[in-house]
Amino acid sequence: MGQDLIEKGYIPFDKSWIIRMGVLDLLKGHEDTIKFLEQHYGGLGDDLKALHRASIQWNSGEPINVGESGTLYRFLTFASWKLGLPKEFVTEGTLTERIEKGEICNNPDMVNWPLERLLTLSIAVLSSVNVDCWETECSIDNKIVVNTNSIIMDTKPPIIFSILILGFLQ
């Protein structure tokens, strides 16, 4: 039944997951996400259309238009910085405003910062920052636990940040 609801357009695609998988595909040279997005293009929201467009533009030498997708912008800028690729990004609407106001970190050096410094960033930046793969769980001041796929802050209730791990960029 659930699949039927998705196919009929009542339940939208999970854009957060598709963006993450799409970025991984893009960086590894796979076209699975592009093909999937093309099959469903008419039913996609703006962020997934931006992912499709950016995936095609990534290796074209053209500026990469990420639209208003902050997640896509952060993931692709972080990847381009870490890989040392001179990419130009085009943003639109509220994303452009957020960047101009300094609400999104735009410092290429951050991809090489130590974990302790990354943890001083705002939640929006921290939740999508690229970090190296950790072999084991580690703790910082017994307040923050970092493992292979999340950052857990010791608050009531606990705050858990899922993070995109791009350790293969090393």
C-alpha positions in Angstrom: 0.0 0.0 0.0 2.8 2.4 0.9 4.4 2.0 -2.5 1.1 2.7 -4.2 0.8 6.0 -2.3 4.2 7.0 -3.4 3.6 6.1 -7.0 0.3 8.1 -7.0 2.2 11.1 -5.7 0.5 11.3 -2.2 3.8 10.8 -0.4 6.8 12.8 -1.7 10.2 11.3 -2.1 12.5 11.8 0.9 14.6 14.6 -0.5 17.2 14.6 2.3 18.0 11.0 1.7 18.0 11.3 -2.1 20.3 14.4 -1.9 22.8 12.5 0.3 22.7 9.5 -2.0 22.9 11.7 -5.1 26.0 13.5 -3.8 27.7 10.2 -3.1 26.8 9.0 -6.6 28.0 12.2 -8.1 31.4 12.1 -6.3 31.9 8.4 -7.2 30.9 8.9 -10.8 27.7 6.8 -10.7 24.6 7.9 -12.6 22.0 5.9 -10.6 20.5 9.0 -9.0 20.4 11.0 -12.2 18.6 8.2 -13.9 16.1 7.9 -11.0 15.5 11.6 -11.0 14.9 11.7 -14.8 12.3 8.9 -14.5 10.4 10.9 -11.9 11.3 14.5 -12.9 7.7 15.7 -13.3 6.9 14.9 -9.7 10.0 16.3 -8.1 10.2 19.2 -5.8 12.6 22.1 -6.4 15.5 20.7 -4.3 15.5 17.4 -6.2 15.4 19.2 -9.5 18.4 21.2 -8.3 20.2 17.9 -7.5 19.5 16.6 -11.0 20.7 19.8 -12.5 23.8 20.0 -10.3 24.7 16.3 -11.0 24.8 17.1 -14.7 26.7 20.3 -14.2 29.3 19.0 -11.8 31.8 17.7 -14.5 30.7 20.1 -17.2 32.9 23.1 -16.3 29.8 25.2 -15.9 28.7 27.0 -12.7 26.6 24.6 -10.6 23.1 25.8 -9.9 21.9 24.5 -6.5 18.8 26.6 -6.5 17.6 27.2 -2.9 18.8 23.9 -1.5 21.1 24.7 1.4 21.8 21.0 2.0 22.9 20.5 -1.6 25.0 23.7 -1.5 26.8 22.7 1.7 27.5 19.2 0.6 28.8 20.2 -2.8 30.9 23.1 -1.6 32.4 21.0 1.2 33.2 18.3 -1.4 34.7 20.8 -3.8 36.9 22.3 -1.1 38.1 18.9 0.2 38.8 17.7 -3.2 40.5 20.9 -4.2 38.2 21.5 -7.2 37.6 25.1 -8.2 33.8 25.0 -8.5 31.5 28.0 -8.9 28.0 27.7 -7.4 24.9 29.6 -8.3 22.3 30.0 -5.6 18.8 31.4 -5.6 16.2 33.1 -3.4 16.5 32.6 0.4 19.7 30.5 0.1 21.5 33.5 -1.5 20.2 35.7 1.4 21.3 33.2 4.0 24.8 33.1 2.6 25.0 36.9 2.4 23.9 37.2 6.0 26.6 34.7 7.0 24.1 32.1 8.2 25.9 29.4 6.2 29.6 29.0 6.8 31.5 29.8 3.6 35.1 29.1 4.8 37.0 26.4 2.7 39.4 25.9 5.5 36.7 24.3 7.7 37.0 20.9 5.9 40.4 20.5 7.6 39.4 21.8 11.1 39.6 19.4 14.1 36.4 18.0 15.5 36.6 20.2 18.6 36.4 23.3 16.4 33.6 21.9 14.2 31.5 21.3 17.3 31.6 25.1 18.0 29.6 25.7 14.8 25.9 26.4 14.6 23.6 23.4 14.5 22.6 24.0 10.8 26.3 23.9 9.7 27.2 21.1 12.0 24.4 18.8 10.9 25.8 18.6 7.4 29.5 19.1 7.8 31.9 16.6 6.2 34.0 14.8 8.7 36.5 12.0 8.5 35.3 8.5 9.2 36.0 7.6 12.8 37.1 4.1 13.6 35.7 4.1 17.1 33.3 6.1 19.2 34.9 9.1 21.0 33.7 11.5 23.6 34.5 15.2 24.2 34.2 16.4 27.7 31.7 13.6 28.4 29.0 15.8 26.9 29.3 14.9 23.2 29.7 11.5 21.7 30.8 11.1 18.1 30.6 7.8 16.3 30.6 6.7 12.7 27.3 8.2 11.7 26.1 10.7 14.3 27.0 13.3 16.9 25.0 13.0 20.1 24.9 15.9 22.6 24.2 15.1 26.2 21.1 17.2 26.7 17.7 16.5 28.0 16.4 15.0 25.7 19.6 14.0 23.8 20.2 15.9 20.6 21.4 13.6 17.8 22.8 14.9 14.6 23.1 12.5 11.6 26.1 13.4 9.5 27.1 12.7 6.0 30.4 10.9 6.1 32.6 11.5 3.2 35.7 9.9 4.5 36.5 8.6 1.0 37.4 12.2 0.1 40.7 11.8 2.1 
